[in-house]
Amino acid sequence: MRVAVYRKAHFNAAHRLNNPLWSDEKNKEVFGLCNNNNYHGHNYELEVKVVGEVDPETGYVLDMKILADLIKAEVEDRFDHKNLNLDTKEFKNLIPSAEHIAYIIYNILREKIDSKYDVSIKLWETPRNYVKYPA
């Protein structure tokens, strides 16, 4: 029996959307307020979905404490209260859009979660805007 389990998490981070190959005018035109020179922040909400077979010995797909600890160590501790552009290696040369943040988080977690499980994430940048990876 395959079942999906979910874990929610939260982190706060600042970022600036800016393409260094573009002029200031084009960056402002494309990214608007998100191109603020002084950065801006979001209260990100993260949902991690893990799909797999239920272990008949435990009744679990995956021990949720293990998943919670993994998300805390690999995502929350890494990104919470950080300026993504300045404080993280992942976004030194990558625009920290919600799409890129979701992709990076997915790859971080995918490396740590056994390949027998399917993994996907949803990342809310605002209460009305979220991205999902893989789509």
C-alpha positions, 0 to 999 in steps of 0.5 A: 500500500502506497501512502503520502505523508506530509510535513509542514515547516516555516522559515523567514528569509529576505531576498532580492530578485535581480538579474546582474546581466540586465540593466537597472531599468529592465530589472525594475521593469521585470521584478518591480518591488522585488528588485528593491536594493535593500531586499525584502522578506517573506514568511515562507511556508514549506510542505514536504510530501513523501510517498512510499510503501507502508512498512508492515512492521511500523505502520509508517511510510517514514518516521515523521520525527526523522523527516521533521529533524531533516527539514529542520537541519537542512532547510530551516537552520540553513535559510531561516532569518537569512538574506538568501542573496548574501548569506547562502551559497545556494543563491550566490549565483542564482536568483532566489525566486520562489521557483529556484528556492523550491528547486534547491530545497527539493534537491537538498532533501532528495539527497537525504531521503532514500530513493525508494520514496517519491518526494515533492515540495510546495513552497508558499511565498505568500498566503496566495502564491506557492510553487510546487516541485516537481510540478 
